[in-house]
C-alpha cells in the first residue's frame, strides 16, 4: 500500500522514521522497523523508488510544542500529534539534503 501510494504520487523516495532511543541506539522497535524497511526496499528499488530511514527522536516533543504554539487543545492533539511529528521528521529530512 505504501509503495503503491508513493508511485501514484510520483514519489521517488519513501522516508521511514527510525524509533531510536534517546542515546541513539537501536532497540527492539528500531530493529523491527528495519526489518520492514528491508522488505520495502526489496519491492521499491526495482521500480525506481528509494527507501531512506531518518531518526525520529524528539519529533513528538517538537510536535507538541508546535501544537502548544498554535493553541491546539489537548483533546484535539491526539488526533494530529503523529501527523505533525511526521511532518517535522520529513521537513528535517528535506532540510538535511540542502
Phi and psi in radians as a Rosetta constraint file:
Dihedral C 1 N 2 CA 2 C 2 CIRCULARHARMONIC -1.152 0.35
Dihedral N 2 CA 2 C 2 N 3 CIRCULARHARMONIC -0.793 0.35
Dihedral C 2 N 3 CA 3 C 3 CIRCULARHARMONIC -1.114 0.35
Dihedral N 3 CA 3 C 3 N 4 CIRCULARHARMONIC -0.745 0.35
Dihedral C 3 N 4 CA 4 C 4 CIRCULARHARMONIC -1.083 0.35
Dihedral N 4 CA 4 C 4 N 5 CIRCULARHARMONIC -0.741 0.35
Dihedral C 4 N 5 CA 5 C 5 CIRCULARHARMONIC -1.120 0.35
Dihedral N 5 CA 5 C 5 N 6 CIRCULARHARMONIC -0.708 0.35
Dihedral C 5 N 6 CA 6 C 6 CIRCULARHARMONIC -1.112 0.35
Dihedral N 6 CA 6 C 6 N 7 CIRCULARHARMONIC -0.783 0.35
Dihedral C 6 N 7 CA 7 C 7 CIRCULARHARMONIC -1.148 0.35
Dihedral N 7 CA 7 C 7 N 8 CIRCULARHARMONIC -0.726 0.35
Dihedral C 7 N 8 CA 8 C 8 CIRCULARHARMONIC -1.064 0.35
Dihedral N 8 CA 8 C 8 N 9 CIRCULARHARMONIC -0.588 0.35
Dihedral C 8 N 9 CA 9 C 9 CIRCULARHARMONIC -1.481 0.35
Dihedral N 9 CA 9 C 9 N 10 CIRCULARHARMONIC -0.097 0.35
Dihedral C 9 N 10 CA 10 C 10 CIRCULARHARMONIC 1.344 0.35
Dihedral N 10 CA 10 C 10 N 11 CIRCULARHARMONIC 0.338 0.35
Dihedral C 10 N 11 CA 11 C 11 CIRCULARHARMONIC -1.273 0.35
Dihedral N 11 CA 11 C 11 N 12 CIRCULARHARMONIC 2.550 0.35
Dihedral C 11 N 12 CA 12 C 12 CIRCULARHARMONIC -1.883 0.35
Dihedral N 12 CA 12 C 12 N 13 CIRCULARHARMONIC -0.160 0.35
Dihedral C 12 N 13 CA 13 C 13 CIRCULARHARMONIC -2.466 0.35
Dihedral N 13 CA 13 C 13 N 14 CIRCULARHARMONIC 2.425 0.35
Dihedral C 13 N 14 CA 14 C 14 CIRCULARHARMONIC -1.962 0.35
Dihedral N 14 CA 14 C 14 N 15 CIRCULARHARMONIC 2.250 0.35
Dihedral C 14 N 15 CA 15 C 15 CIRCULARHARMONIC -1.862 0.35
Dihedral N 15 CA 15 C 15 N 16 CIRCULARHARMONIC 2.189 0.35
Dihedral C 15 N 16 CA 16 C 16 CIRCULARHARMONIC -1.979 0.35
Dihedral N 16 CA 16 C 16 N 17 CIRCULARHARMONIC 2.222 0.35
Dihedral C 16 N 17 CA 17 C 17 CIRCULARHARMONIC -1.271 0.35
Dihedral N 17 CA 17 C 17 N 18 CIRCULARHARMONIC 2.345 0.35
Dihedral C 17 N 18 CA 18 C 18 CIRCULARHARMONIC -1.783 0.35
Dihedral N 18 CA 18 C 18 N 19 CIRCULARHARMONIC 2.076 0.35
Dihedral C 18 N 19 CA 19 C 19 CIRCULARHARMONIC -1.415 0.35
Dihedral N 19 CA 19 C 19 N 20 CIRCULARHARMONIC 1.268 0.35
Dihedral C 19 N 20 CA 20 C 20 CIRCULARHARMONIC -1.406 0.35
Dihedral N 20 CA 20 C 20 N 21 CIRCULARHARMONIC 2.755 0.35
Dihedral C 20 N 21 CA 21 C 21 CIRCULARHARMONIC -1.276 0.35
Dihedral N 21 CA 21 C 21 N 22 CIRCULARHARMONIC 2.898 0.35
Dihedral C 21 N 22 CA 22 C 22 CIRCULARHARMONIC -1.052 0.35
Dihedral N 22 CA 22 C 22 N 23 CIRCULARHARMONIC -0.456 0.35
Dihedral C 22 N 23 CA 23 C 23 CIRCULARHARMONIC -1.363 0.35
Dihedral N 23 CA 23 C 23 N 24 CIRCULARHARMONIC -0.142 0.35
Dihedral C 23 N 24 CA 24 C 24 CIRCULARHARMONIC 1.627 0.35
Dihedral N 24 CA 24 C 24 N 25 CIRCULARHARMONIC 0.029 0.35
Dihedral C 24 N 25 CA 25 C 25 CIRCULARHARMONIC -1.443 0.35
Dihedral N 25 CA 25 C 25 N 26 CIRCULARHARMONIC 2.687 0.35
Dihedral C 25 N 26 CA 26 C 26 CIRCULARHARMONIC -1.560 0.35
Dihedral N 26 CA 26 C 26 N 27 CIRCULARHARMONIC 1.983 0.35
Dihedral C 26 N 27 CA 27 C 27 CIRCULARHARMONIC -1.650 0.35
Dihedral N 27 CA 27 C 27 N 28 CIRCULARHARMONIC -2.892 0.35
Dihedral C 27 N 28 CA 28 C 28 CIRCULARHARMONIC -1.016 0.35
Dihedral N 28 CA 28 C 28 N 29 CIRCULARHARMONIC -0.689 0.35
Dihedral C 28 N 29 CA 29 C 29 CIRCULARHARMONIC -1.155 0.35
Dihedral N 29 CA 29 C 29 N 30 CIRCULARHARMONIC -0.716 0.35
Dihedral C 29 N 30 CA 30 C 30 CIRCULARHARMONIC -1.176 0.35
Dihedral N 30 CA 30 C 30 N 31 CIRCULARHARMONIC -0.688 0.35
Dihedral C 30 N 31 CA 31 C 31 CIRCULARHARMONIC -1.138 0.35
Dihedral N 31 CA 31 C 31 N 32 CIRCULARHARMONIC -0.701 0.35
Dihedral C 31 N 32 CA 32 C 32 CIRCULARHARMONIC -1.134 0.35
Dihedral N 32 CA 32 C 32 N 33 CIRCULARHARMONIC -0.718 0.35
Dihedral C 32 N 33 CA 33 C 33 CIRCULARHARMONIC -1.100 0.35
Dihedral N 33 CA 33 C 33 N 34 CIRCULARHARMONIC -0.697 0.35
Dihedral C 33 N 34 CA 34 C 34 CIRCULARHARMONIC -1.137 0.35
Dihedral N 34 CA 34 C 34 N 35 CIRCULARHARMONIC -0.590 0.35
Dihedral C 34 N 35 CA 35 C 35 CIRCULARHARMONIC -1.067 0.35
Dihedral N 35 CA 35 C 35 N 36 CIRCULARHARMONIC -0.761 0.35
Dihedral C 35 N 36 CA 36 C 36 CIRCULARHARMONIC -1.158 0.35
Dihedral N 36 CA 36 C 36 N 37 CIRCULARHARMONIC -0.699 0.35
Dihedral C 36 N 37 CA 37 C 37 CIRCULARHARMONIC -1.081 0.35
Dihedral N 37 CA 37 C 37 N 38 CIRCULARHARMONIC -0.786 0.35
Dihedral C 37 N 38 CA 38 C 38 CIRCULARHARMONIC -1.043 0.35
Dihedral N 38 CA 38 C 38 N 39 CIRCULARHARMONIC -0.737 0.35
Dihedral C 38 N 39 CA 39 C 39 CIRCULARHARMONIC -1.142 0.35
Dihedral N 39 CA 39 C 39 N 40 CIRCULARHARMONIC -0.712 0.35
Dihedral C 39 N 40 CA 40 C 40 CIRCULARHARMONIC -1.144 0.35
Dihedral N 40 CA 40 C 40 N 41 CIRCULARHARMONIC -0.710 0.35
Dihedral C 40 N 41 CA 41 C 41 CIRCULARHARMONIC -1.045 0.35
Dihedral N 41 CA 41 C 41 N 42 CIRCULARHARMONIC -0.703 0.35
Dihedral C 41 N 42 CA 42 C 42 CIRCULARHARMONIC -1.035 0.35
Dihedral N 42 CA 42 C 42 N 43 CIRCULARHARMONIC -0.602 0.35
Dihedral C 42 N 43 CA 43 C 43 CIRCULARHARMONIC -1.485 0.35
Dihedral N 43 CA 43 C 43 N 44 CIRCULARHARMONIC -0.619 0.35
Dihedral C 43 N 44 CA 44 C 44 CIRCULARHARMONIC -1.426 0.35
Dihedral N 44 CA 44 C 44 N 45 CIRCULARHARMONIC -0.759 0.35
Dihedral C 44 N 45 CA 45 C 45 CIRCULARHARMONIC -1.069 0.35
Dihedral N 45 CA 45 C 45 N 46 CIRCULARHARMONIC -0.667 0.35
Dihedral C 45 N 46 CA 46 C 46 CIRCULARHARMONIC -1.101 0.35
Dihedral N 46 CA 46 C 46 N 47 CIRCULARHARMONIC -0.376 0.35
Dihedral C 46 N 47 CA 47 C 47 CIRCULARHARMONIC -1.825 0.35
Dihedral N 47 CA 47 C 47 N 48 CIRCULARHARMONIC 0.270 0.35
Dihedral C 47 N 48 CA 48 C 48 CIRCULARHARMONIC 1.439 0.35
Dihedral N 48 CA 48 C 48 N 49 CIRCULARHARMONIC 0.338 0.35
Dihedral C 48 N 49 CA 49 C 49 CIRCULARHARMONIC -1.926 0.35
Dihedral N 49 CA 49 C 49 N 50 CIRCULARHARMONIC 2.163 0.35
Dihedral C 49 N 50 CA 50 C 50 CIRCULARHARMONIC -1.506 0.35
Dihedral N 50 CA 50 C 50 N 51 CIRCULARHARMONIC 2.533 0.35
Dihedral C 50 N 51 CA 51 C 51 CIRCULARHARMONIC -2.079 0.35
Dihedral N 51 CA 51 C 51 N 52 CIRCULARHARMONIC 2.036 0.35
Dihedral C 51 N 52 CA 52 C 52 CIRCULARHARMONIC -1.954 0.35
Dihedral N 52 CA 52 C 52 N 53 CIRCULARHARMONIC 2.686 0.35
Dihedral C 52 N 53 CA 53 C 53 CIRCULARHARMONIC -1.935 0.35
Dihedral N 53 CA 53 C 53 N 54 CIRCULARHARMONIC 2.687 0.35
Dihedral C 53 N 54 CA 54 C 54 CIRCULARHARMONIC -2.551 0.35
Dihedral N 54 CA 54 C 54 N 55 CIRCULARHARMONIC 2.403 0.35
Dihedral C 54 N 55 CA 55 C 55 CIRCULARHARMONIC -1.101 0.35
Dihedral N 55 CA 55 C 55 N 56 CIRCULARHARMONIC 2.151 0.35
Dihedral C 55 N 56 CA 56 C 56 CIRCULARHARMONIC -1.799 0.35
Dihedral N 56 CA 56 C 56 N 57 CIRCULARHARMONIC 0.227 0.35
Dihedral C 56 N 57 CA 57 C 57 CIRCULARHARMONIC -0.984 0.35
Dihedral N 57 CA 57 C 57 N 58 CIRCULARHARMONIC 2.420 0.35
Dihedral C 57 N 58 CA 58 C 58 CIRCULARHARMONIC 1.204 0.35
Dihedral N 58 CA 58 C 58 N 59 CIRCULARHARMONIC 0.031 0.35
Dihedral C 58 N 59 CA 59 C 59 CIRCULARHARMONIC -1.141 0.35
Dihedral N 59 CA 59 C 59 N 60 CIRCULARHARMONIC -0.573 0.35
Dihedral C 59 N 60 CA 60 C 60 CIRCULARHARMONIC -1.213 0.35
Dihedral N 60 CA 60 C 60 N 61 CIRCULARHARMONIC -0.652 0.35
Dihedral C 60 N 61 CA 61 C 61 CIRCULARHARMONIC -1.081 0.35
Dihedral N 61 CA 61 C 61 N 62 CIRCULARHARMONIC -0.806 0.35
Dihedral C 61 N 62 CA 62 C 62 CIRCULARHARMONIC -1.098 0.35
Dihedral N 62 CA 62 C 62 N 63 CIRCULARHARMONIC -0.717 0.35
Dihedral C 62 N 63 CA 63 C 63 CIRCULARHARMONIC -1.059 0.35
Dihedral N 63 CA 63 C 63 N 64 CIRCULARHARMONIC -0.779 0.35
Dihedral C 63 N 64 CA 64 C 64 CIRCULARHARMONIC -1.086 0.35
Dihedral N 64 CA 64 C 64 N 65 CIRCULARHARMONIC -0.688 0.35
Dihedral C 64 N 65 CA 65 C 65 CIRCULARHARMONIC -1.112 0.35
Dihedral N 65 CA 65 C 65 N 66 CIRCULARHARMONIC -0.715 0.35
Dihedral C 65 N 66 CA 66 C 66 CIRCULARHARMONIC -1.165 0.35
Dihedral N 66 CA 66 C 66 N 67 CIRCULARHARMONIC -0.675 0.35
Dihedral C 66 N 67 CA 67 C 67 CIRCULARHARMONIC -1.192 0.35
Dihedral N 67 CA 67 C 67 N 68 CIRCULARHARMONIC -0.610 0.35
Dihedral C 67 N 68 CA 68 C 68 CIRCULARHARMONIC -1.041 0.35
Dihedral N 68 CA 68 C 68 N 69 CIRCULARHARMONIC -0.847 0.35
Dihedral C 68 N 69 CA 69 C 69 CIRCULARHARMONIC -1.080 0.35
Dihedral N 69 CA 69 C 69 N 70 CIRCULARHARMONIC -0.524 0.35
Dihedral C 69 N 70 CA 70 C 70 CIRCULARHARMONIC -1.567 0.35
Dihedral N 70 CA 70 C 70 N 71 CIRCULARHARMONIC 0.102 0.35
Dihedral C 70 N 71 CA 71 C 71 CIRCULARHARMONIC 1.007 0.35
Dihedral N 71 CA 71 C 71 N 72 CIRCULARHARMONIC 0.626 0.35
Dihedral C 71 N 72 CA 72 C 72 CIRCULARHARMONIC -1.389 0.35
Dihedral N 72 CA 72 C 72 N 73 CIRCULARHARMONIC 2.213 0.35
Dihedral C 72 N 73 CA 73 C 73 CIRCULARHARMONIC -1.138 0.35
Dihedral N 73 CA 73 C 73 N 74 CIRCULARHARMONIC 2.614 0.35
Dihedral C 73 N 74 CA 74 C 74 CIRCULARHARMONIC -1.016 0.35
Dihedral N 74 CA 74 C 74 N 75 CIRCULARHARMONIC -0.632 0.35
Dihedral C 74 N 75 CA 75 C 75 CIRCULARHARMONIC -1.099 0.35
Dihedral N 75 CA 75 C 75 N 76 CIRCULARHARMONIC -0.691 0.35
Dihedral C 75 N 76 CA 76 C 76 CIRCULARHARMONIC -1.316 0.35
Dihedral N 76 CA 76 C 76 N 77 CIRCULARHARMONIC -0.357 0.35
Dihedral C 76 N 77 CA 77 C 77 CIRCULARHARMONIC -1.115 0.35
Dihedral N 77 CA 77 C 77 N 78 CIRCULARHARMONIC -0.679 0.35
Dihedral C 77 N 78 CA 78 C 78 CIRCULARHARMONIC -1.051 0.35
Dihedral N 78 CA 78 C 78 N 79 CIRCULARHARMONIC -0.388 0.35
Dihedral C 78 N 79 CA 79 C 79 CIRCULARHARMONIC -1.447 0.35
Dihedral N 79 CA 79 C 79 N 80 CIRCULARHARMONIC -0.327 0.35
Dihedral C 79 N 80 CA 80 C 80 CIRCULARHARMONIC -2.199 0.35
Dihedral N 80 CA 80 C 80 N 81 CIRCULARHARMONIC -0.187 0.35
Dihedral C 80 N 81 CA 81 C 81 CIRCULARHARMONIC -1.068 0.35
Dihedral N 81 CA 81 C 81 N 82 CIRCULARHARMONIC -0.690 0.35
Dihedral C 81 N 82 CA 82 C 82 CIRCULARHARMONIC -1.165 0.35
Dihedral N 82 CA 82 C 82 N 83 CIRCULARHARMONIC -0.631 0.35
Dihedral C 82 N 83 CA 83 C 83 CIRCULARHARMONIC -1.152 0.35
Dihedral N 83 CA 83 C 83 N 84 CIRCULARHARMONIC -0.750 0.35
Dihedral C 83 N 84 CA 84 C 84 CIRCULARHARMONIC -1.151 0.35
Dihedral N 84 CA 84 C 84 N 85 CIRCULARHARMONIC -0.725 0.35
Dihedral C 84 N 85 CA 85 C 85 CIRCULARHARMONIC -1.082 0.35
Dihedral N 85 CA 85 C 85 N 86 CIRCULARHARMONIC -0.698 0.35
Dihedral C 85 N 86 CA 86 C 86 CIRCULARHARMONIC -1.124 0.35
Dihedral N 86 CA 86 C 86 N 87 CIRCULARHARMONIC -0.691 0.35
Dihedral C 86 N 87 CA 87 C 87 CIRCULARHARMONIC -1.143 0.35
Dihedral N 87 CA 87 C 87 N 88 CIRCULARHARMONIC -0.684 0.35
Dihedral C 87 N 88 CA 88 C 88 CIRCULARHARMONIC -1.068 0.35
Dihedral N 88 CA 88 C 88 N 89 CIRCULARHARMONIC -0.812 0.35
Dihedral C 88 N 89 CA 89 C 89 CIRCULARHARMONIC -1.092 0.35
Dihedral N 89 CA 89 C 89 N 90 CIRCULARHARMONIC -0.795 0.35
Dihedral C 89 N 90 CA 90 C 90 CIRCULARHARMONIC -1.132 0.35
Dihedral N 90 CA 90 C 90 N 91 CIRCULARHARMONIC -0.722 0.35
Dihedral C 90 N 91 CA 91 C 91 CIRCULARHARMONIC -1.112 0.35
Dihedral N 91 CA 91 C 91 N 92 CIRCULARHARMONIC -0.694 0.35
Dihedral C 91 N 92 CA 92 C 92 CIRCULARHARMONIC -1.095 0.35
Dihedral N 92 CA 92 C 92 N 93 CIRCULARHARMONIC -0.726 0.35
Dihedral C 92 N 93 CA 93 C 93 CIRCULARHARMONIC -1.057 0.35
Dihedral N 93 CA 93 C 93 N 94 CIRCULARHARMONIC -0.806 0.35
Dihedral C 93 N 94 CA 94 C 94 CIRCULARHARMONIC -1.156 0.35
Dihedral N 94 CA 94 C 94 N 95 CIRCULARHARMONIC -0.723 0.35
Dihedral C 94 N 95 CA 95 C 95 CIRCULARHARMONIC -1.117 0.35
Dihedral N 95 CA 95 C 95 N 96 CIRCULARHARMONIC -0.596 0.35
Dihedral C 95 N 96 CA 96 C 96 CIRCULARHARMONIC -1.073 0.35
Dihedral N 96 CA 96 C 96 N 97 CIRCULARHARMONIC -0.561 0.35
Dihedral C 96 N 97 CA 97 C 97 CIRCULARHARMONIC -1.367 0.35
Dihedral N 97 CA 97 C 97 N 98 CIRCULARHARMONIC -0.119 0.35
